[in-house]
Amino acid sequence: MGLLETIAHPRDLSRLSDTQMVALAQEIRDFLISNVSQTGGHLGPNLGVVELTLAIHRIFDSPRDSVVFDTGHQSYVHKLLTGRHDFSTLRQQGGMSGYPSRAESEHDIVESSHASSSLSWADGISRARKLTGEGERYVVAVIGDGALTGGMTWEALNNIAADKDRRVVIVVNDNGRSYAPTVGGLADHLASLRPAIDHVRTHRRYEAAMDWGKHRLQDGNSAGQFLYKGLHAAKKGIKDWWAPQGLFDDLGLKYVGPVDGHDEKAMEAALTAAKNYGGPVIVHAFTEKGRGYAPARAHVADQFHAVGVIDPETGVSVETSGGMSWTGVFGEEIARIADERTDIVGITGAMLIPVGLQKMAERHPGRVIDVGIAEQHALTMAAGMAFGGLHPVVAMYATFLNRGFDQLLMDVALHRAGVTVVLDRAGVTGPDGASHHGMWDLSMLQIVPGLHLAAPRDAERLREELREAVAVTDAPTVVRYSKGRVGPEVKAVERLADGVDVLSRTDTALQGGGELESDVLIVSVGAMSELALDVAGRIGAQGITSTVVDPRWVMPVPRSIITLASRHRIVIVMEDGVRAGGVGSRIRQELRAAGVDTALNEVGLPVAFLDHGTRAEVLERVGLTAQRVAQDVVEQVLGTKVPFARPLPGQPAPRTGQLPIL
């Protein structure tokens, strides 16, 4: 039996010797490489926090002490140390989440995988502990240097620093560069002294002595005040030379470090010093992403931040590509557009490669800006750049638009700025779960005045609609598309005057239908075209006629959609966003405003947090399958399920609970 198999609770670590702790760290790395290579997941970040996580659980008492992981993708080691050793179903439907999950363990707290929020959680938890008489319990927040680029972290730090008695320990996992201690005799000497000095600086008597001296000198005569200023300046200069405390010290937070995050004993010593201080402390640890795994360390782009199924020996993917990705299509096209137009600039929030701006950055390095994890700043900056005569293209995951909505509304839209927002991974994304599904954007964007929203159904439409979007100079435009590979081209049988594509149409008009074209108008939004055409085929086999259209631009609602709706018995809108306030809801309102009373059914996602699984599994779970949708449409046309289709001439309208007259 290995050491890892004996760890069911963090307290089990206390009985291990120093030698066993080193062996356990290696076992954990071997376990992660072996298991994550079979399922896919966030490998590099977890290899980098092995010793750091071990030290946290040796010094603090989870779950009595709360451990909060920022973003949560680096919590695999934490899962292992809290008794979750079966990684065979990692990120699979019904299996282990790739992020902390309260349903899995009492040791997990924050499930949201959006970065930069951990310190606000820590602030809130520690305030609650103090107000409920449990102020002796610690809160430990683990946050990466990348997440510190988010403004929310500094709002939280400002508040945490204001209360010196709350027991908050902030572990900064700094993997922005490889940890490389300075070499040389003096450096070695300083390294040997630093733990002892950190121990002194975090002792309460040290703080009391410093406060006593400060008040005695400042309360004295002018000579005492002058002496205090001189001593304080000297002390600050020595501290800044000793360690890069910077803004942390300016905020009034005690700083410990920097520490080698892969030296478990050094981490324990630093965390012990922070714990003994009894107030807010920053522990700054340098780590290596992908530590101990040569293929990850050699991967220049992101040290295997996230991988699919790979060969554990080589790190080479064993998955078949299956064609080009939506991100890849965007990346190529925006680079071409930037070649043609010097006013095009790209903006990303710490995701240059994932959102596809790398190629543009290589060709035009001065015209792609990475603002860090700062979606709010990105959008307002884009409004300013548009005012200055440029056309910014802000590329982000759809789920992260939530964070910049106010800026899109009040800074971009209110000022009618020519800004294009590109939303990658829109709709159901799959294995990353509830906080990564890009299912909220279609509803949120409906309320933004003047905004134009495109949802391409295939690669050719993405290229086409992206070019149309950047041609708009007096309003915000949004182009949203799915995660993964682009399917085959879906050709239109006709393009209407306002740009709407007709994807299929029943040749024969309804018998005795007068002005009616066919039974059902199916409005397909973006990647739902395959489902829409499948449904049309299924209901056609039941003798129900249909027209399938892709609006291409779903906002504003094209006039031809209203006209077509008036000439069909029922409208079905299929979208991969939440039904509440979505595209279907907007079309329904436009129909009523135009005096069209055709029944409309919104087919989309429920207002719910959807657990992880493949895209197909999640869609099946919520009823978005061709069989289920087609069955509903048949019943609606027959008048046995609401909303009822408009009756044919001479046929009475069905009532709820009444069988139709056929």
Beta strands, then each sheet from edge to edge (+ up, - down):
strand 1: 66-69
strand 2: 139-144
strand 3: 168-174
strand 4: 254-260
strand 5: 281-286
strand 6: 344-348
strand 7: 368-370
strand 8: 391-397
strand 9: 420-424
strand 10: 452-454
strand 11: 477-480
strand 12: 494-495
strand 13: 501-505
strand 14: 518-524
strand 15: 546-550
strand 16: 553-555
strand 17: 568-578
strand 18: 599-605
sheet 1: 1+ 2+ 3+ 5+ 4+
sheet 2: 7+ 6+ 8+ 9+ 11+ 10+ 16-
sheet 3: 12+ 13- 15+ 14+ 17+ 18+
end
